[in-house]
Amino acid sequence: MNCSLNVDWKAYALGEMPAAQRSSAASHMVGCVSCREELAGVEATLATLAMLHEEEVPRRIAFVSDKVFEPRWWQRWNPTFAAASVLAAAIVLHAFVQAPVSDGTTQARLEQIEQVDREMKDRMVLLDQLDKRLQPVYMQQARLERQ
């Protein structure tokens, strides 16, 4: 405000100013643009505040640390914890379950696999022996190709 006269425009707008000062402020406002703008701003603020509806003041302010905000015991169960519980139960259950008893067909199949494994090992030995016998022939052929 650029005016040298110090007027309380809030008291003027609210009607709390004494009558003598009020008439003096009104006559001053007629000739002072900055005081009119100041009063218009105060009245706009009061009009905006009047549009708000009144609410009851809360009796107590709740804080995040209050017990009211703590989840109940059933709300603490989340999917990750449930999955971990099921996995732990499966591991414990697996420890106490006995392995199935093998029947004759399983044993016979195991013997067949062992027989095939022995035959494959014998064939590998024969191939290694053949490779050792043919090594000089391979060397001879390599020399002839270089010449």
Number of C-alpha atoms within 10 A of each C-alpha: 10 8 10 6 11 9 18 15 21 16 13 20 15 11 11 12 17 10 11 8 13 19 13 11 19 13 11 15 17 10 10 13 14 13 22 16 13 16 19 14 14 18 17 12 11 14 11 10 11 10 8 8 6 8 6 5 7 7 6 6 6 11 9 8 8 8 10 10 10 11 10 10 7 7 8 10 11 9 9 8 11 11 11 11 12 11 12 12 12 11 11 11 10 11 10 8 8 7 8 6 7 8 8 9 9 11 11 11 11 11 12 12 12 12 12 11 12 12 12 12 12 12 12 12 12 12 12 12 12 11 13 11 11 12 12 11 12 11 10 11 11 11 10 8 7 6 5
